[in-house]
Amino acid sequence: MPTLDFNGKQFIRGHHLTVPIKTLEIDEEKSFTDESGPSLDDNLIIYGDNLEGLKALLPRYANSIKCIYIDPPYNTGNKDWKYNDNVNSPQFKAWLNKYVDTEDLERHDKWLCMMWPRLNILHELLSDEGIIFISIDDNEQHHLRMLMDEIFGEKNFLGTFLWKKKGTSTNTEGATVSPIADYQVCYRKSAVGSITPRITPKETRKYPEQDEQGNYRMEIIEKKNTGTSERKTMQFQILGKHPREGKRWQIGEKTARELEAKNRFIIHNGLVKKKIYDFEDKDTTSAHPTYLPDSCGSSDSAEKDLTNILGNCGFETSKPVELVLYLLKLSSNSNDIILDSFAGSGTTAQAVLALNKEDGGNRKFILVERENYANDITAQRVRRVINGVENTKDKNLKEGLGGSFTYCTLGDTIDEISMLTGETLPDYETVANYIAFVATGKREFTPVKKSKNYCFGETENILFYLIYEPSLEFMQSRESALNYELARKIESACKNADKKAYVYASHKNISQKDLTDMQITFCQLPYNIYRIKE
């Protein structure tokens, strides 16, 4: 498969692997929750660099996100972004020391450098059934497709949807073409991923004809012949009539004979048609057209909606809720997790809450926003749509969409040396999730709940234990050791579950030989956190 080469690729090819994993720190004051309080299992709004924010999500959400929608910088040359990832190369940093504008002849290379590590981590976060939509325009659409082919695989491209963002062309000085549409590029994670087919309900159809069997509608069963040899099998007689020249039937002969026996064919206006009765008709499915309907809103409608919610906040590039809502209906079910790592004004969160209100679902959103307006615009919009917006014609929005969210910032790096010295000691859940992610490469565990014997999760073959408390005093005490008494309890659990165990602790008071006989592998904190190969 052809790949895309660009300046800087050699520096950022593996950059996503070197980005440290940071903790997620809850800001209770900026969160919007019920009496249960903020939680990392809630809807999340994360303020911080979106590359570091995505990496911080991996221990909890790797291979778990069902739908990703992102609206990255379009790289229009209007100095709307600056690449500043901390890539460890002086030459690379010097190359990226200014805002990207139309005079920068390497602006496309820099945009690709910015997108590469983010798309790689998004790929890790997406579930095997997951779908990603990326909003883009003509400036980078062709480059994005090649980048996605390389990271997600050409075979996983599902389509490019065309969204009409404005009604008429705009006269711009020097321009002879005025784009009125943007693209929504759509890929899946793997072959098991798909978008929901378009369903035409039976109730929407009319049955204008009538005979002794009941009310029916008619359907033409002729189709243009492709001329290939196998299509000749579709050119048999029905009611004594052959298809016209260049035509063939849309049904096979076996099916045709069954329908003919039921008197389901009729000649109408010289054509053979199939009668479909209301009592036997069904909902039908079909492929989605790549041209999105006008009901997906426009740039103008998005601006008006945002103004109704927040007043004149100065945010000019918001996408309409209707657009994201349409894409979510194509790609998510009632309990799925939806991620937007270029959150902007928070449109995705509103779309998730609106869809939950509409169908009673329990979808969860995760937003990441690096700009300073993360609280004043992104989170404030979500607070208001949860409570209700007065200046709107939408009944549900006026009443309030309901829901909650926890506001987070990026905390300390989960660093082995800092854990050893006690400089930074993350909470139990953070360390357990980190171990689970590093050990298995994906989020296989249920939400961590420390048990009395320190078991925090399991896979098909392994029980995982973590003897830990975020206290240097505890880490240096005898209580933090894997001792004989606890090992015997773990051995019993292994026998009952027919599994082996991995135990993470700062030290042990029992030999590894005895532990091996008990089907226990000891992993010393903080150094022995590594990928397990079974």
Secondary structure, DSSP 8 states (H G I E B T S, - for coil): ------TTHHHHTTHHHHS--EEEEE-TTT-B--TT---TTS-EEEES-HHHHHHHHHHHHTTTEEEEEE------SBS--------S-HHHHHHT-S--BTT-TTHHHHHHHHHHHHHHHHHHHEEEEEEEEEEE-TTTHHHHHHHHIIIIIGGGEEEEEEEE--SS----TT-S----EEEEEEEESSTT-----EEE-GGG----EEETTEEEEEEE-EEE----GGGGGG---BTTB---TTEEESS-HHHHHHHHHTT-EEEETTEEEEEEETTT---EEE---SB--GGG--HHHHHHHHHHHHSS--------HHHHHHHHHHH--TT-EEEESS-TTTHHHHHHHHHHHHH----EEEEEE-SGGGIIIIIHHHHHHHH--SS-S-HHHHH-----BEEEEEEEE--HHHHHHTS----HHHHHHHHHHHHHSS--S-S----TT-EEEE-SSEEEEE---S-HHHHTSGGGEE-HHHHHHHHHHHHHHT-EEEEEESEESS-HHHHHHTTEEEEETTT-------
